[in-house]
């Protein structure tokens, strides 16, 4: 169930970034896209370290 909440949060962040980009809020959308990317990369790195 933890992955569902994580995926939902990441999806909401991406949708907020897309809406912000379309509406012209480029700085806000850049911050939202960057935070979604960092969130995703940290999860993959933690998961990769625990499976080795």
C-alpha positions in Angstrom: 0.0 0.0 0.0 3.0 2.3 0.5 3.8 2.2 -3.2 0.2 3.3 -4.1 0.5 6.4 -2.0 3.9 7.1 -3.4 2.7 6.7 -6.9 -0.3 8.8 -6.3 1.8 11.6 -4.8 4.2 11.5 -7.8 1.4 11.5 -10.3 -0.2 14.5 -8.6 3.1 16.3 -8.6 3.5 15.6 -12.3 0.0 16.7 -13.1 0.5 19.9 -11.1 3.7 20.5 -13.1 2.0 20.0 -16.4 -0.9 22.3 -15.4 1.6 24.9 -14.2 3.6 24.7 -17.4 0.5 25.1 -19.6 -0.8 28.1 -17.6 2.6 29.9 -17.9 3.9 29.4 -14.4 7.3 28.1 -15.6 9.2 28.6 -12.3 6.6 26.7 -10.2 6.3 23.9 -12.8 10.1 23.5 -12.9 10.2 23.2 -9.1 7.4 20.6 -9.1 9.0 18.6 -11.9 12.3 18.7 -10.1 10.9 17.5 -6.8 9.0 14.7 -8.6 12.2 13.6 -10.3 14.2 13.7 -7.0 11.5 11.8 -5.2 11.5 9.1 -7.9 15.3 8.8 -8.1 15.7 8.5 -4.3 13.2 5.7 -4.2 14.9 3.8 -7.0 18.3 4.2 -5.4 17.1 3.0 -2.0 15.3 0.0 -3.6 18.4 -0.9 -5.6 20.7 -0.8 -2.5 18.4 -3.0 -0.5 18.1 -5.7 -3.2 21.9 -6.2 -3.5 
